[in-house]
Amino acid sequence: MIRGTSAIVGAAVSRLGRVPGATHLELTAEAVHAALTDAALPLHAVDGLFGCNMLNLLPSITLAEYFGLQPRYVDSTNIGGASFIHHLTSAALALDAGLCSVALIAYGSNQLSGAGRMVLPETLPLESGYDVPLPVTGYALAAARHMHEYGTTRRQLAEVAVSARRWAQLNPAAMLREPLSAEQVLGARMVADPLTVRDCCLVSDGAAAIVLMRADEARDRPRPPVYVLGTATELSHRHIGQMPDVTRSAATRSAARAFSAAGASLGDVDVVQLYDAFTINVIMFLEDLGFCPKGEGGGFIEGGRIAPGGTLPVNTNGGGLSCVHTGMYGLFELVEATLQLRGEAGERQVKGAELALCHANGGMFSSQATAVLGAATTL
Amino acid sequence: MRAGTPHLQRCSACGECTILPVVLCRGCGERRLEWEPLDPRGRVYSATVVRRKQEQGGDVTVVLVDLAQGPRLLSRFAGLAGAEVRIGMPVLAQIVEGTDGPLIVVTSDPSA
């Protein structure tokens, strides 16, 4: 339906890591300016505004005011960290329908320098009363069940973190770059069994932005367009207790629809970006997306398969585990995929990458959004 | 947790049982939900020990419990150290007074 009708023409991140003294909007502006510079477009060319965050109740309005924009079309759907891949769907549809001609997706957070942790503005009626940190408790329960049902081991979880760190060592912008061993992951401070602090994503400041145009106009921009081939969003629950099976996410459904829309299959994928808020996510998503059968994700990632030099490059920027996690990670995946498909990822570049899979998650495996992106050769 | 004893809702149209209080049945969409007393029996579906500082209340064992009536419940395990809590273990649910109101906690079921 929307296959190849729109393309990313600009993509950038702000300073990442610890960035004291900047509000989430100032960081967002840093990424927006860089993404628009990348696209060689002025700010006021933007007439479609997409994005949300965890601080503004009415993010479209706040962003429009802050950037001095009067967008013709907006969408600030908030489904957690998967929001921005959902916005990608919305932007592609809006561009194709002529509702806007330059779509900006923008997001920033100062959670590290601000509160020092993720702050959730909402309580869950059934689950907030136990005074335990959500969402990590939910993911720990999923990991524990996955280990029970399929024999997944803590060492396999740790190898996910090690693989991410090895990618981060190739990315000068990544927040954590010192060497990391499986033993260090296993021996780190336990947060909620079986997850240690190194099985958990970073708490960072940072922002990301991408700019999209219709395909016919994208070709006139300076950078190679990265085409939106297929996308899909799925929802399944809000409370972890309402997730039908904590070892199976709705990624199965979102991936099937996104690949069908893209006319592509898993075998075509050159580079993968997964929402690694916790190490268990990567194992579950590789299963749910179809890279291996359910329950075999732990074995799948062993032996450096998803690390630099492995056969399936996953989270080439270092992921949420080692590069950046600002509370909502998904937009950083789209920026990294764009750089990879343009051949601009430096030392961590996956040679000849033409097709990228981005998969994002929100809440506690609550929302799942998949995007298949491709270089011009994939059209 | 109406009137001090835990209740959940069952749809008199399709039989679906829910622990999340709702107005329309999430199984069939009908507005025919009736309250019924919670059967306290259940089994541990998953478990984790959440590590907290002493001033935050110390470590706490958090479980997902599959209740005999069907719904799954996030809860706290009382009366056993975290390492003794096993997936599949039979439990009983009961109400305790939490800091912000009543909470359902579970203990091991001695009769099972």
Interface residues (C-beta under 8 A of the other chain):
Chain A: P125 L126 E127 G129 Y130 D131 V132 P133 V136 T137 A140 L141 A142 A144 R145 H148 R189 M190 V191 A192 D193 P194 H239 I240 G241 Q242 V246
Chain B: I19 L20 P21 Y45 S46 A47 T48 V49 V50 R51 R52 Q56 G57 V60 V62 V63 L64 P71 R72 L73 L74 S75 R76 G82 I87 G98 T99 D100 G101 L103
